[in-house]
Amino acid sequence: MPLQGDNVVVPVMKLERMLSMKGGNGEASYVNNSQAQARHAQSMLHLLEATLDGVQLESPKVPFVVADLGCSCGGNTIYIIDVIIKHITKRYEALGFEELPEFSAFFSDLPSNDFNTLFQLLPPLSTNINGGSMEECLASDGHRSYFAAGVPGSFFRRLFPARSINVFHSAFSLHWLSQVPESVMDKRSPAYNKGRVFIHGAGESTTSAYKKQFQTDLAAFLRSRSNELKKEGSMFLVCLGRTSMDPSDQGGAGLLFGTHFQDAWDDLVKEGLVDCEKRDSFNIPVYAPSLQDFKEIVEADGSFSINRLEVFRGGSPLVVNQPDDAAEVGRALANSCRSVSGVLVDAHIGDMLSDELFSRIEHRATSHAKELLEQLQFFHIVASLSLA
């Protein structure tokens, strides 16, 4: 069944051709609504650095290659690449090397990602990158000490040559599925998610279909990375998770997409702006796994050893300057929703109705501002893996 909008027709199986965070520099863009992700990433730096300490360093004559999967288009990915390369640089320095390897960073996301905005944020390349001494390379503040390239494609398939990557990093991306499960879109199926646009609170058949899709996708991700990672390399993964064993309780993701977002869709139906079938044929392709969900898939694949696997409390996805300003909280929630799901909504119901939908989300969130600030918390699955 297609996702059909006023401007775009998108078969579900081709979701990857149009799924992206909202590009550009507008109010609802990902660039201007990813501060929470930045805070959550910064709070996990000690876990990332512990993973980097487990990477076996090669001769400085061999290039060191980092890949960020699901990089999106904001400055967070650039910040993380800087952290990784600076930490590895310090490790080479501690081992007494007088020169550094050449560093390469691959920024990878789906082809629809706004790579132009991302690359405009990249600092200029250091003039000391070729053959520079340790002191010169460390002193090149304001410049990047690595070669950069964009790699468009789905991380559920191969993206790089075999044994070519030292460090894989992926944050806030693996909870996005490769597609909405077909049975969830089939009216004849018991998994048909009638009346809902997300699986939060859905029935067992629906949540089982989502879980199975997540299992399939993560297994495909692991198979691809097991071919591409160098034997001495490591992988650091972060995705939305949940603390409940019940997959119909999607935690923070459930509050984000299963309450005011859901209610706003229902508003459009009640007002006759969207019919029931149009709403029911839209589903957010996100699954927040439990720790056990994630562990079972990694162990079943067998390619990776688990160095660390835990649930980490990231905090609220809302960043506001004045928590007592209900209108600011409402705008923050609407913009946060739009920055990550706006492209899908636009494709499904068109730009004008999309504006109506997110306006209603803002209104509803403003009315529940205090509750949102108290209850909306994200938990993340954090995994540090190396080849078995």
Beta strands, then each sheet from edge to edge (+ up, - down):
strand 1: 2-4
strand 2: 9-11
strand 3: 64-69
strand 4: 103-109
strand 5: 146-152
strand 6: 165-171
strand 7: 229-241
strand 8: 304-315
strand 9: 378-387
sheet 1: 1+ 2-
sheet 2: 5+ 4+ 3+ 6+ 7+ 9- 8+
end
